[in-house]
């Protein structure tokens, strides 16, 4: 679909009025995650859509969950909200940037009573993560050398989401690079040096982003997302299944990783 000049001009004007995201990507050497929360991590190679996923979450804040806009990465989350409201994609995350956005998830049960779960969403650079994992022979999360290593070592329970970009299948290099990342990441889970961290991980699942490229209905997108994972990443997917079964991770899904799809909406080239 093409964008008319009028629409393009509206986008340009809106972007000029938005705050510069780079000004909010300030490295905090003393970054800590609030205690007694579940830390939620999005692991993915550069460009897979981790920040866009977080952007979608900030834009959908409502009855199901809330975010703390006053502490930790609250200002960064507020800027993401402004971008999603304007319909403009975020810029790439700075290489060394890591932040934590604190919030609460509300679960409604059949008796109309609510359970509130405090969470921390961890935002980090895909470039930094991929460079460490696939390019530097890292055998332990503690070797990563940035704020992520310190956060992973805290006492909070954790949930890992592996973010997968289905559009890389269009290029041999992109698909291979993503395979290397996922394969190495899953291998890291099973390293003895990471046992202490992994004992605090309750769930590991996949999120296939850019799902608008997979079909028009939820069922079609889900079917194609699963097909994409199994066609291109069968090895690490099966390794992860076996690992979760052995370590009793993903108890709520029979120790099997689940697949979720996500799309923030329709994108246009150049806008």
Secondary structure, DSSP 4 states (H G I P E B T S, - for coil): ----HHHHHHHHHHHHHS--GGGG----TT--PPSSSEEEEEE--TTSSHHHHHHHHHHT-SSSEEE-SSSTTHHHHHHHHHHHHHT-PPPPPPTT-EEEEEEEEEEE-TTS-EEEEEEEEEEE-HHHHHHHHHHS---SGGGG-SHHHHHHTSSSEEEEEEEEEGGGGGSHHHHHHHHHHHHHHHHHHT-GGGHHHHTTEEEEEEEEE-GGGS-SSHHHHHHHHHHHHHHHHHHHHHHHHHHHHHHT--GGGTT---EEE-------TT-
